[in-house]
């Protein structure tokens, strides 16, 4: 009978976040497949565990995956871990899970730390519908093509980024979505120097040009204003302005974004919105 592949999340910064079930699963597994065995060894030492470790990372997914699968089919159980967070999410564990599923091997996910969910929860942006975009491509053309495809995306968008690429990524996001699009930059989540900066893309570019970024980032970007037809009326535009204000945007920023997305006159939209406010006050 085949063994079980356990997907075991690991703390994204604070060792206190590891649960009893996560620790018990690591202890019960016959062996552990780790993204970096040195990182996992530190975690095991913290838990007082000694377990056989094998490497499974993006550079050996084919050979490493076959080796892990072979042991699973022989009846051993395996705990798959990444350096931080939940395996198989923006992680080569996705391929191992698919391989096991194709071979009928049971895969069990243990709930636990996940940077994208943590960042979304504290972002202050809409959480009802979102899309996880992971890391953008290194290639400039591919990165811009990815962002071009997201220009009309209305859901909140989540990206991962390393500090040395943050400034370039923010500039690309600003160019694709406009300087007034809202963003929450979540840095060093669950660690000592955790920080959440809620601002606009334009302001974020300026801030990090003067303040070199440090630590790993999760970027949470607000979605596009709902698209409307070219024949949009000012009344429809005003409804969109109100929707953006309900999400926390200022009147001026909301008018600017709707005017850019719909082609309506910014001045006319602003005047209509101001008059509406005056009528309500009256």
ZANUKE-394711 format. One record per residue (C-alpha): z, x, y; residue in one letter. Coordinates in steps of 0.2 Angstrom, whole numbers, plus 2048, in hexadecimal, padded with zeros to 3 digits. Layout:
% residues N
+-----+-----+-----+---------+
:  zz :  xx :  yy : residuo :
+-----+-----+-----+---------+
:   Z :   X :   Y :       a :
...
+-----+-----+-----+---------+
END
This chain:
% residues 282
+-----+-----+-----+---------+
:  zz :  xx :  yy : residuo :
+-----+-----+-----+---------+
: 800 : 800 : 800 :       x :
: 7FB : 807 : 811 :       x :
: 809 : 80C : 81E :       x :
: 80B : 805 : 82F :       x :
: 805 : 80C : 840 :       x :
: 813 : 80A : 84D :       x :
: 80E : 80B : 85F :       x :
: 81E : 811 : 867 :       x :
: 81F : 812 : 87A :       x :
: 828 : 821 : 882 :       x :
: 831 : 821 : 893 :       x :
: 825 : 823 : 8A2 :       x :
: 832 : 82E : 8AB :       x :
: 844 : 828 : 8A7 :       x :
: 84B : 82C : 896 :       x :
: 857 : 81E : 898 :       x :
: 849 : 812 : 895 :       x :
: 846 : 815 : 883 :       x :
: 84C : 806 : 879 :       x :
: 856 : 806 : 869 :       x :
: 847 : 7FF : 860 :       x :
: 83C : 80D : 866 :       x :
: 848 : 81A : 860 :       x :
: 84B : 811 : 84F :       x :
: 838 : 810 : 84C :       x :
: 836 : 823 : 850 :       x :
: 844 : 826 : 844 :       x :
: 83D : 81B : 836 :       x :
: 82B : 822 : 837 :       x :
: 825 : 82F : 82A :       x :
: 81D : 839 : 838 :       x :
: 818 : 838 : 84A :       x :
: 807 : 83A : 852 :       x :
: 809 : 840 : 863 :       x :
: 7FE : 844 : 872 :       x :
: 808 : 854 : 876 :       x :
: 814 : 859 : 868 :       x :
: 81E : 864 : 875 :       x :
: 821 : 855 : 880 :       x :
: 826 : 84A : 871 :       x :
: 831 : 857 : 86A :       x :
: 83C : 856 : 87A :       x :
: 83D : 844 : 877 :       x :
: 842 : 845 : 865 :       x :
: 84F : 853 : 86A :       x :
: 856 : 847 : 877 :       x :
: 858 : 839 : 869 :       x :
: 85F : 846 : 85C :       x :
: 850 : 843 : 850 :       x :
: 846 : 84F : 846 :       x :
: 835 : 849 : 840 :       x :
: 824 : 850 : 83A :       x :
: 818 : 850 : 849 :       x :
: 805 : 851 : 849 :       x :
: 7FA : 852 : 858 :       x :
: 7EF : 843 : 85D :       x :
: 7E7 : 844 : 86E :       x :
: 7D6 : 841 : 877 :       x :
: 7CF : 852 : 871 :       x :
: 7D1 : 84E : 85E :       x :
: 7D0 : 83C : 85D :       x :
: 7C3 : 83C : 84E :       x :
: 7CB : 84A : 843 :       x :
: 7DD : 845 : 848 :       x :
: 7DA : 832 : 846 :       x :
: 7D3 : 835 : 834 :       x :
: 7E2 : 840 : 830 :       x :
: 7EE : 833 : 836 :       x :
: 7E4 : 825 : 82D :       x :
: 7E4 : 82E : 81D :       x :
: 7F7 : 830 : 81D :       x :
: 7F9 : 81D : 821 :       x :
: 7EE : 818 : 813 :       x :
: 7F8 : 823 : 808 :       x :
: 807 : 818 : 80C :       x :
: 810 : 822 : 81A :       x :
: 815 : 81A : 82A :       x :
: 811 : 822 : 83B :       x :
: 818 : 820 : 84D :       x :
: 80A : 823 : 85A :       x :
: 811 : 829 : 86B :       x :
: 809 : 82F : 87B :       x :
: 811 : 83B : 888 :       x :
: 817 : 82C : 892 :       x :
: 815 : 819 : 891 :       x :
: 80C : 80E : 884 :       x :
: 800 : 815 : 877 :       x :
: 7EE : 80F : 877 :       x :
: 7EE : 809 : 889 :       x :
: 7E3 : 815 : 893 :       x :
: 7E6 : 821 : 884 :       x :
: 7DC : 827 : 875 :       x :
: 7E8 : 81D : 86A :       x :
: 7DC : 80F : 86D :       x :
: 7D0 : 817 : 861 :       x :
: 7DD : 81A : 853 :       x :
: 7E3 : 807 : 854 :       x :
: 7D0 : 802 : 852 :       x :
: 7CF : 80E : 843 :       x :
: 7DE : 807 : 83B :       x :
: 7D9 : 7F5 : 83E :       x :
: 7C8 : 7F8 : 836 :       x :
: 7D1 : 7FF : 827 :       x :
: 7DD : 7F0 : 826 :       x :
: 7EC : 7FB : 82A :       x :
: 7FA : 7F2 : 833 :       x :
: 7FD : 7F7 : 845 :       x :
: 80E : 7F2 : 84E :       x :
: 811 : 7F4 : 860 :       x :
: 822 : 7F7 : 867 :       x :
: 825 : 7F0 : 878 :       x :
: 82A : 7FC : 885 :       x :
: 826 : 806 : 895 :       x :
: 815 : 804 : 89D :       x :
: 811 : 80C : 8AE :       x :
: 803 : 7FF : 8B2 :       x :
: 80F : 7F0 : 8B0 :       x :
: 81D : 7F8 : 8B9 :       x :
: 812 : 7FC : 8C8 :       x :
: 80A : 7EB : 8C8 :       x :
: 81B : 7E3 : 8C8 :       x :
: 822 : 7EC : 8D7 :       x :
: 811 : 7ED : 8E1 :       x :
: 814 : 7DD : 8EB :       x :
: 802 : 7D8 : 8E7 :       x :
: 7FC : 7C9 : 8DD :       x :
: 801 : 7CB : 8CA :       x :
: 7FA : 7BB : 8C3 :       x :
: 7E9 : 7C3 : 8BF :       x :
: 7E5 : 7D5 : 8BF :       x :
: 7DA : 7E2 : 8B7 :       x :
: 7DF : 7F4 : 8B1 :       x :
: 7D1 : 801 : 8B5 :       x :
: 7DB : 810 : 8AF :       x :
: 7D4 : 821 : 8B5 :       x :
: 7C4 : 822 : 8BF :       x :
: 7B7 : 82D : 8B9 :       x :
: 7B6 : 840 : 8BF :       x :
: 7A4 : 83F : 8C2 :       x :
: 7A1 : 839 : 8D4 :       x :
: 792 : 82E : 8D0 :       x :
: 79B : 825 : 8C1 :       x :
: 7AA : 823 : 8CB :       x :
: 7A1 : 81A : 8D9 :       x :
: 797 : 810 : 8CD :       x :
: 7A8 : 80A : 8C6 :       x :
: 7AE : 805 : 8D7 :       x :
: 79E : 7FD : 8DC :       x :
: 7A0 : 7F1 : 8CD :       x :
: 7B1 : 7EC : 8D3 :       x :
: 7AC : 7E8 : 8E5 :       x :
: 7AD : 7D5 : 8E2 :       x :
: 7BC : 7D6 : 8D6 :       x :
: 7C8 : 7C9 : 8DB :       x :
: 7D6 : 7CE : 8D0 :       x :
: 7E3 : 7DB : 8D4 :       x :
: 7DD : 7EC : 8CE :       x :
: 7E8 : 7FA : 8C6 :       x :
: 7E2 : 80D : 8C5 :       x :
: 7EB : 81C : 8BF :       x :
: 7E9 : 82C : 8C9 :       x :
: 7EF : 83E : 8C9 :       x :
: 7F5 : 846 : 8D9 :       x :
: 7E7 : 853 : 8DB :       x :
: 7DA : 845 : 8DB :       x :
: 7E3 : 838 : 8E5 :       x :
: 7DC : 83C : 8F6 :       x :
: 7CA : 83B : 8EF :       x :
: 7CD : 82B : 8E6 :       x :
: 7D5 : 822 : 8F5 :       x :
: 7C6 : 827 : 8FF :       x :
: 7BA : 820 : 8F2 :       x :
: 7C5 : 810 : 8F1 :       x :
: 7C4 : 80E : 904 :       x :
: 7B2 : 810 : 904 :       x :
: 7AF : 804 : 8F6 :       x :
: 7BC : 7F6 : 8FC :       x :
: 7BE : 7F9 : 90E :       x :
: 7CD : 801 : 918 :       x :
: 7D6 : 7F1 : 91A :       x :
: 7D8 : 7ED : 907 :       x :
: 7EA : 7EE : 902 :       x :
: 7F1 : 7FA : 8F5 :       x :
: 802 : 7FF : 8EE :       x :
: 804 : 811 : 8E9 :       x :
: 811 : 813 : 8DC :       x :
: 817 : 825 : 8D9 :       x :
: 822 : 82C : 8CC :       x :
: 827 : 81B : 8C5 :       x :
: 839 : 81B : 8BD :       x :
: 83C : 82D : 8C2 :       x :
: 848 : 834 : 8CF :       x :
: 83B : 834 : 8DD :       x :
: 833 : 823 : 8DA :       x :
: 829 : 81D : 8E9 :       x :
: 81F : 80D : 8EC :       x :
: 814 : 80E : 8FC :       x :
: 80D : 7FD : 901 :       x :
: 7FF : 7FF : 90D :       x :
: 7EC : 7FE : 910 :       x :
: 7DE : 80A : 909 :       x :
: 7DA : 810 : 91A :       x :
: 7EC : 814 : 91E :       x :
: 7EF : 81C : 90D :       x :
: 7E0 : 828 : 90F :       x :
: 7E8 : 82E : 920 :       x :
: 7FA : 82F : 919 :       x :
: 7F5 : 83A : 90A :       x :
: 7EA : 845 : 915 :       x :
: 7F9 : 84A : 91E :       x :
: 806 : 849 : 910 :       x :
: 7FF : 851 : 900 :       x :
: 803 : 846 : 8F1 :       x :
: 80F : 84B : 8E3 :       x :
: 812 : 843 : 8D2 :       x :
: 808 : 836 : 8C8 :       x :
: 801 : 827 : 8D0 :       x :
: 7FE : 815 : 8CB :       x :
: 7F2 : 80D : 8D8 :       x :
: 7F3 : 7FA : 8DA :       x :
: 7E5 : 7F3 : 8E5 :       x :
: 7E3 : 7E1 : 8EB :       x :
: 7D4 : 7D7 : 8E5 :       x :
: 7C5 : 7D2 : 8F0 :       x :
: 7C6 : 7C3 : 8FA :       x :
: 7BE : 7B5 : 8F0 :       x :
: 7AB : 7B5 : 8F2 :       x :
: 7A3 : 7A6 : 8FB :       x :
: 790 : 7A2 : 8FE :       x :
: 786 : 7A9 : 90C :       x :
: 786 : 798 : 914 :       x :
: 799 : 799 : 916 :       x :
: 7A1 : 78F : 924 :       x :
: 7AE : 795 : 930 :       x :
: 7BA : 788 : 928 :       x :
: 7B7 : 790 : 917 :       x :
: 7BA : 7A1 : 91E :       x :
: 7CA : 79B : 926 :       x :
: 7D0 : 795 : 915 :       x :
: 7CD : 7A7 : 90E :       x :
: 7D7 : 7AE : 91D :       x :
: 7E6 : 7A2 : 919 :       x :
: 7E5 : 7A8 : 907 :       x :
: 7E6 : 7BA : 90B :       x :
: 7F4 : 7B7 : 917 :       x :
: 7FD : 7AE : 909 :       x :
: 7FC : 7BE : 8FF :       x :
: 804 : 7C7 : 90E :       x :
: 7F6 : 7CD : 918 :       x :
: 7F7 : 7CC : 92B :       x :
: 7EC : 7C0 : 935 :       x :
: 7E2 : 7CF : 93C :       x :
: 7E0 : 7D7 : 92B :       x :
: 7DB : 7C7 : 922 :       x :
: 7CE : 7C3 : 92F :       x :
: 7C7 : 7D4 : 92E :       x :
: 7C5 : 7D4 : 91B :       x :
: 7BE : 7C2 : 91B :       x :
: 7B1 : 7C6 : 928 :       x :
: 7AC : 7D6 : 91F :       x :
: 7AB : 7CD : 90E :       x :
: 7A2 : 7BD : 914 :       x :
: 797 : 7C3 : 923 :       x :
: 7A0 : 7B6 : 92E :       x :
: 7A4 : 7BB : 940 :       x :
: 7B5 : 7C3 : 941 :       x :
: 7B7 : 7BE : 953 :       x :
: 7B3 : 7AB : 94F :       x :
: 7BE : 7AC : 940 :       x :
: 7CD : 7B4 : 949 :       x :
: 7CB : 7A7 : 958 :       x :
: 7CB : 798 : 94B :       x :
: 7DA : 79F : 942 :       x :
: 7E4 : 7A2 : 952 :       x :
: 7E0 : 790 : 958 :       x :
: 7E5 : 789 : 948 :       x :
: 7F6 : 792 : 949 :       x :
: 7F8 : 78B : 95B :       x :
: 7F4 : 779 : 955 :       x :
: 801 : 77B : 948 :       x :
: 80E : 781 : 954 :       x :
: 809 : 773 : 960 :       x :
+-----+-----+-----+---------+
END
